[in-house]
Every structure is written in C-alpha cells, then in structure tokens.
C-alpha cells in the first residue's frame, strides 16, 4: 500500500481485496450496515437535542462510509466528504459533552484543539492519508480525555472503553498501512480490513449507549 496521498484511493487502498463488479468490499459493507442499524436504534432513544445531533452525525458519517465500500466515485470525492464529516462529528462531540457537563473548554484546551485542527488541515492538503486520519482521531481522543474528569465516576468506564476502541482502530489502520501486502500475499482473499470495521461497530455502540443514557 502506498503512502502518498495521490495513490490512496478509498476504499480500494484498504486491506480487503475489492470486487470488480457488484459490491466492492462486501465484508466491510456487512459490518457497516449492522453499525447503521445500531446507530438508528439508539437515535430513536435520544433524550436531548445535543445527543440527537451527535448520533445523527454518526449516522450520516457511517452511511457515507458504507457507501464508499460499495461503489467508488471518481477521484477523491468520498475521502474528502468523509473527512469533512469527521469535523462535524467532532464538533457534535464537543456540543454533547458541554451539554452533559455544562463545562466549556478551557483556553489551554481550546488552543490544543486549534493546533490539532490546523495540523489536520495541513495534513489533509499536503500530506498522506495516514497523517490526517491520525489527527482526526487525536482531536476525538483529546475531547474524551478533557471531559473525562467531568463525567460522573459511574459513567467513566464508557470513556475508557471508547478510548481503547479508538486506539484499536488506529493500530489496525497502521497495521494495514505497514503489513497489508504481506498479509494479502499469504491470504489473498481474507478481509483484513474487517477487524478495523468491527472495532468501529463497537465504538459506535458505546458512544451511542453513553449519549442516550442522559
């Protein structure tokens, strides 16, 4: 798998050999469709508008993500849309956590977020996919870590689970970037991208469960 952004065509640079006809990557699609149904289930249970915005943004994000594993649109349309949606999702996280804790981000934390955002934009424009994938996750992790101490103690385990799953997603992605060719040489038809999608399914479940609990 190439590191250069110009050679990264989502989803066909992921580590699941695509079909030339029909659904391009059926294993990823099946897992993601299950994720969509999970998100819809929790969306019907939200109790406040901020949680609704967050879970609905997750639904839109995962719907576009799933479609991207079915059909590839020309050039980088899909990966650009998904990255923009990641900004919206992270903003909705901030709104939802603020609504839950009534705690505005501190000046120092706001500066950290701005620095991460600027590096993310720079990475998106000039660097390879691995960089802006990482920065998007780091923004997400930063929000979770900042609000951890403002969450009731009996709910903090949700944050720890979500963080662990997020790190698992990051590690699965790095494993694909480094070892995909070697893995496909041994098992050419095995969907090595599927573990990443399973971790994604689980993280959607715990995020939705947490934000529908209040």
Rosetta blueprint (number, residue, H / E / L):
1 X L
2 X L
3 X L
4 X L
5 X H
6 X H
7 X H
8 X L
9 X L
10 X L
11 X L
12 X L
13 X L
14 X L
15 X L
16 X L
17 X L
18 X L
19 X L
20 X L
21 X L
22 X L
23 X L
24 X L
25 X L
26 X H
27 X H
28 X H
29 X H
30 X H
31 X H
32 X H
33 X H
34 X H
35 X H
36 X H
37 X H
38 X H
39 X H
40 X H
41 X H
42 X H
43 X H
44 X L
45 X L
46 X L
47 X L
48 X L
49 X H
50 X H
51 X H
52 X H
53 X H
54 X H
55 X H
56 X H
57 X H
58 X H
59 X H
60 X H
61 X H
62 X H
63 X H
64 X H
65 X H
66 X H
67 X H
68 X H
69 X L
70 X L
71 X L
72 X L
73 X L
74 X L
75 X L
76 X L
77 X H
78 X H
79 X H
80 X H
81 X H
82 X H
83 X H
84 X H
85 X H
86 X H
87 X H
88 X H
89 X H
90 X H
91 X H
92 X H
93 X H
94 X H
95 X H
96 X H
97 X H
98 X H
99 X H
100 X H
101 X H
102 X L
103 X L
104 X L
105 X L
106 X L
107 X H
108 X H
109 X H
110 X H
111 X H
112 X H
113 X H
114 X H
115 X H
116 X H
117 X H
118 X H
119 X H
120 X H
121 X H
122 X H
123 X H
124 X H
125 X H
126 X H
127 X L
128 X L
129 X H
130 X H
131 X H
132 X H
133 X H
134 X H
135 X H
136 X H
137 X H
138 X H
139 X H
140 X H
141 X H
142 X H
143 X H
144 X H
145 X H
146 X H
147 X H
148 X H
149 X L
150 X L
151 X L
152 X L
153 X H
154 X H
155 X H
156 X H
157 X H
158 X H
159 X H
160 X H
161 X H
162 X H
163 X H
164 X H
165 X H
166 X H
167 X H
168 X H
169 X H
170 X H
171 X H
172 X H
173 X H
174 X H
175 X H
176 X H
177 X H
178 X H
179 X H
180 X H
181 X H
182 X H
183 X H
184 X H
185 X H
186 X H
187 X L
188 X L
189 X L
190 X L
191 X L
192 X L
193 X L
194 X H
195 X H
196 X H
197 X H
198 X H
199 X H
200 X H
201 X H
202 X H
203 X H
204 X H
205 X H
206 X H
207 X H
208 X H
209 X H
210 X H
211 X H
212 X L
213 X L
214 X L
